Amino acid sequence: MKTSNVSKGALCFASQLALAVAVPLVTLAPFILNAADNEPPAGFVSLFNGKDFSNWKVPDGDNGHWKVIDSVIDYDAQSESAADKNLWTEREYTDFVLQVDWRIKETPYVNPNVPYILPDGTHARDVKGKEIKFALPDSDSGIFIRGSGKHQLNIFCWPIGSGEMYGVRMDRQRPPEERAAATPRTQADKPVGEWNRFEITVREKTVTAVLNGKTVIAGAQLSDLPASGRLALQHHGSKGDGKWTSPPALVQFKNIFIKELK
């Protein structure tokens, strides 16, 4: 069968992606392992005690879909809340360093519209000008900062890597340099099922995100970032006829620590 140049490119990209995901990141172990889970490092306070939702506001009517299991926050992406399904902190925060361990449990949904994202945040196109998209297993969550879903840092399975700030990157009214700054510099995710660690620093209008010891967002200057607000762990996903119709937030979280900056 004759293969087009675009198909060859897609196959090459997929092969490189599979190789990258398969390489064990042994040197990153210190960033993932703590002596004791949910015990804050020096200078930080814990937002999750490993036992209950102290410091958090469970969505009204959630009916047990956000829960604590084996000292981790577990979510099945099926909150029954009629309103906001995200898990929010009780307090607001201004400038801070946030550490969060997270893992995607599984990826039962195949997303048919995963774009090939370029370093400037735009989408690659083929010779006919059509966006290049891939069908890939996908789950989706994220961390909202300063009360803003638009300024969330994504947790997902896209090749561009977690840490992407979708609401910023996709805003075509925004200066190109802001859209590029919200695009991960490298893909630092561990394979599905393994624990990852974010360290997110927010100071004034600047956001930096380090994932598993690698800087993925390097000092993004965001002109419309709110001055303060609550943090949230994101709900994502929906079902129709018992099947997922969008990437579900099948995620777990632990070791959630914050250090407020003066």
C-alpha positions as CSV (number, residue, x, y, z in Angstrom):
1,M,0.0,0.0,0.0
2,K,1.4,3.4,-0.9
3,T,1.8,5.7,2.1
4,S,1.5,9.5,1.8
5,N,4.1,11.8,3.1
6,V,1.7,13.0,5.8
7,S,1.0,9.4,6.8
8,K,4.8,8.7,7.0
9,G,5.2,11.7,9.1
10,A,2.5,10.6,11.5
11,L,4.0,7.1,11.7
12,C,7.4,8.6,12.4
13,F,6.0,10.9,15.1
14,A,4.1,8.0,16.7
15,S,7.2,5.9,16.7
16,Q,9.2,8.6,18.3
17,L,6.5,9.2,20.9
18,A,6.3,5.5,21.8
19,L,10.1,5.4,22.3
20,A,10.1,8.5,24.4
21,V,7.3,7.1,26.7
22,A,9.0,3.8,27.0
23,V,12.3,5.1,28.2
24,P,12.5,4.7,32.0
25,L,13.1,8.0,33.8
26,V,15.2,6.5,36.6
27,T,17.1,9.7,37.3
28,L,13.8,11.5,38.2
29,A,13.0,9.2,41.1
30,P,14.0,11.8,43.8
31,F,11.3,14.1,42.4
32,I,8.6,11.4,42.8
33,L,9.4,9.7,46.1
34,N,8.9,11.1,49.6
35,A,10.0,9.6,52.8
36,A,6.4,9.7,53.9
37,D,3.4,10.6,51.8
38,N,1.5,13.8,52.6
39,E,4.2,15.0,55.0
40,P,5.2,18.5,53.8
41,P,8.8,19.4,53.2
42,A,10.4,22.3,55.1
43,G,8.7,25.6,54.4
44,F,5.5,24.1,53.0
45,V,2.2,23.3,54.5
46,S,0.0,20.4,53.5
47,L,-3.3,20.9,51.7
48,F,-4.2,17.2,51.9
49,N,-3.8,15.2,55.1
50,G,-4.3,11.8,53.4
51,K,-7.4,11.1,55.5
52,D,-10.3,13.5,54.5
53,F,-11.2,16.7,52.6
54,S,-10.1,19.2,55.2
55,N,-9.0,22.4,53.3
56,W,-11.2,21.4,50.3
57,K,-14.8,21.9,49.2
58,V,-16.4,18.8,47.7
59,P,-19.0,19.7,45.0
60,D,-22.6,19.9,46.3
61,G,-24.3,16.7,45.2
62,D,-21.1,14.9,44.2
63,N,-22.4,11.7,45.8
64,G,-19.0,10.2,46.6
65,H,-17.2,10.4,43.3
66,W,-14.4,12.6,44.7
67,K,-13.1,10.4,47.6
68,V,-10.1,9.5,49.6
69,I,-8.7,6.0,49.1
70,D,-5.5,4.6,50.5
71,S,-4.2,8.1,51.4
72,V,-4.8,9.6,48.0
73,I,-7.6,11.8,46.4
74,D,-9.3,9.5,43.9
75,Y,-11.7,10.7,41.2
76,D,-13.8,8.6,38.8
77,A,-14.9,11.6,36.5
78,Q,-18.6,11.0,37.3
79,S,-19.5,13.6,39.9
80,E,-23.3,14.0,40.2
81,S,-23.1,17.7,41.1
82,A,-25.5,19.7,39.0
83,A,-23.1,22.7,39.0
84,D,-19.4,22.9,39.3
85,K,-17.8,19.4,39.5
86,N,-14.3,20.5,40.3
87,L,-12.6,20.0,43.7
88,W,-11.7,23.5,45.1
89,T,-9.6,24.6,48.0
90,E,-11.4,26.5,50.8
91,R,-8.8,29.3,50.8
92,E,-7.6,31.7,48.2
93,Y,-4.0,32.1,47.3
94,T,-1.9,34.9,45.7
95,D,1.8,34.2,45.2
96,F,2.9,30.6,46.0
97,V,4.9,27.5,45.2
98,L,2.6,24.5,44.8
99,Q,3.7,20.8,44.8
100,V,1.3,18.2,43.6
101,D,1.8,14.5,42.9
102,W,-0.7,13.0,40.4
103,R,-1.2,10.0,38.2
104,I,-3.6,9.1,35.5
105,K,-5.2,5.7,36.4
106,E,-6.3,4.6,32.9
107,T,-7.2,5.8,29.5
108,P,-10.4,4.1,28.3
109,Y,-11.3,6.8,25.8
110,V,-9.6,7.3,22.5
111,N,-9.5,11.0,21.6
112,P,-9.8,11.4,17.8
113,N,-8.8,15.0,17.8
114,V,-5.4,15.3,19.4
115,P,-3.5,18.1,17.6
116,Y,0.2,18.2,16.6
117,I,1.1,21.3,18.6
118,L,4.1,23.4,17.4
119,P,6.5,25.3,19.8
120,D,4.6,28.6,19.2
121,G,1.4,27.0,20.4
122,T,-0.2,26.8,16.9
123,H,-1.3,23.5,15.3
124,A,0.7,21.8,12.5
125,R,-1.0,21.5,9.1
126,D,-0.5,19.2,6.1
127,V,0.3,20.3,2.6
128,K,-3.4,21.1,2.0
129,G,-3.6,23.3,5.0
130,K,-5.6,20.8,7.1
131,E,-4.8,20.4,10.8
132,I,-2.9,17.2,11.6
133,K,-4.6,15.3,14.3
134,F,-4.1,11.9,15.9
135,A,-6.4,9.4,17.6
136,L,-4.8,8.6,20.9
137,P,-5.9,7.1,24.3
138,D,-6.6,10.1,26.5
139,S,-7.6,11.1,30.0
140,D,-7.8,14.7,31.1
141,S,-7.7,16.8,34.3
142,G,-5.7,19.8,35.5
143,I,-4.9,22.3,38.2
144,F,-6.7,25.6,38.2
145,I,-4.7,28.5,39.7
146,R,-6.1,31.7,41.2
147,G,-9.6,30.6,40.7
148,S,-9.4,30.5,36.9
149,G,-10.2,27.6,34.7
150,K,-8.7,29.6,31.8
151,H,-5.3,29.5,33.5
152,Q,-5.3,25.8,34.4
153,L,-2.2,23.6,33.9
154,N,-3.4,20.5,32.0
155,I,-2.9,16.9,33.0
156,F,-3.5,14.8,30.0
157,C,-2.0,12.4,27.4
158,W,-1.3,14.7,24.5
159,P,2.2,14.4,23.0
160,I,2.8,18.1,23.8
161,G,2.9,17.0,27.5
162,S,1.2,18.0,30.7
163,G,1.6,21.6,32.0
164,E,0.1,23.1,28.8
165,M,-2.2,26.0,29.6
166,Y,-4.9,25.3,27.0
167,G,-7.1,28.4,27.7
168,V,-4.1,30.6,27.2
169,R,-2.6,28.8,24.2
170,M,-5.8,28.7,22.3
171,D,-6.7,32.3,22.8
172,R,-6.2,33.9,19.4
173,Q,-6.8,37.4,20.8
174,R,-3.7,37.0,23.0
175,P,-0.2,38.2,22.0
176,P,1.7,35.4,20.3
177,E,4.5,35.4,22.9
178,E,1.9,34.6,25.7
179,R,0.5,31.7,23.6
180,A,4.0,30.3,23.0
181,A,4.9,30.7,26.7
182,A,1.8,28.6,27.7
183,T,3.1,25.7,25.5
184,P,5.3,23.1,27.2
185,R,8.9,23.3,26.3
186,T,9.3,19.5,26.6
187,Q,7.2,16.4,27.3
188,A,8.1,15.2,30.8
189,D,5.1,12.9,31.6
190,K,5.7,9.5,33.0
191,P,3.7,6.6,31.5
192,V,0.0,6.2,32.4
193,G,-0.3,4.6,35.9
194,E,2.9,6.1,37.3
195,W,3.1,9.0,39.7
196,N,4.2,12.5,38.4
197,R,5.1,15.6,40.3
198,F,4.3,19.2,39.5
199,E,6.0,22.2,41.1
200,I,4.1,25.3,40.1
201,T,5.3,28.7,41.0
202,V,3.0,31.7,40.6
203,R,4.3,35.2,41.4
204,E,2.4,38.3,40.3
205,K,1.6,37.7,36.6
206,T,4.3,34.9,36.1
207,V,3.8,31.2,36.0
208,T,6.5,28.5,36.0
209,A,5.8,24.8,36.0
210,V,8.3,22.0,36.6
211,L,7.2,18.4,35.8
212,N,9.2,15.5,37.1
213,G,12.3,17.8,37.5
214,K,12.0,19.4,34.0
215,T,10.8,22.9,33.4
216,V,7.8,22.7,31.0
217,I,6.5,26.3,31.4
218,A,9.3,28.8,31.9
219,G,8.2,32.0,33.4
220,A,5.0,32.6,31.3
221,Q,3.9,36.2,31.6
222,L,0.1,36.2,31.6
223,S,-1.4,39.7,31.4
224,D,-4.9,38.6,32.5
225,L,-4.0,36.3,35.4
226,P,-6.2,37.1,38.4
227,A,-4.5,38.6,41.4
228,S,-5.7,35.8,43.7
229,G,-8.1,32.9,43.9
230,R,-8.7,29.3,45.0
231,L,-6.9,26.3,43.6
232,A,-8.9,23.4,42.0
233,L,-8.4,19.8,40.8
234,Q,-10.3,19.6,37.6
235,H,-13.3,17.5,36.6
236,H,-13.4,16.4,33.0
237,G,-15.4,13.9,30.9
238,S,-18.9,12.8,30.2
239,K,-20.7,9.7,29.2
240,G,-23.5,8.8,26.8
241,D,-25.1,5.4,26.6
242,G,-22.6,4.1,29.2
243,K,-19.6,5.1,27.1
244,W,-17.1,8.0,27.5
245,T,-17.8,10.7,25.0
246,S,-14.8,12.9,26.0
247,P,-11.5,12.3,27.9
248,P,-12.4,11.5,31.6
249,A,-10.5,12.7,34.6
250,L,-9.6,9.3,35.9
251,V,-6.9,10.7,38.2
252,Q,-5.4,10.5,41.7
253,F,-3.6,13.1,43.7
254,K,-1.4,13.1,46.8
255,N,1.4,15.1,48.4
256,I,-0.3,18.5,47.9
257,F,1.9,21.1,49.5
258,I,1.9,24.9,49.3
259,K,4.4,27.6,50.3
260,E,3.0,31.1,50.2
261,L,5.4,33.8,48.9
262,K,5.7,37.2,50.4
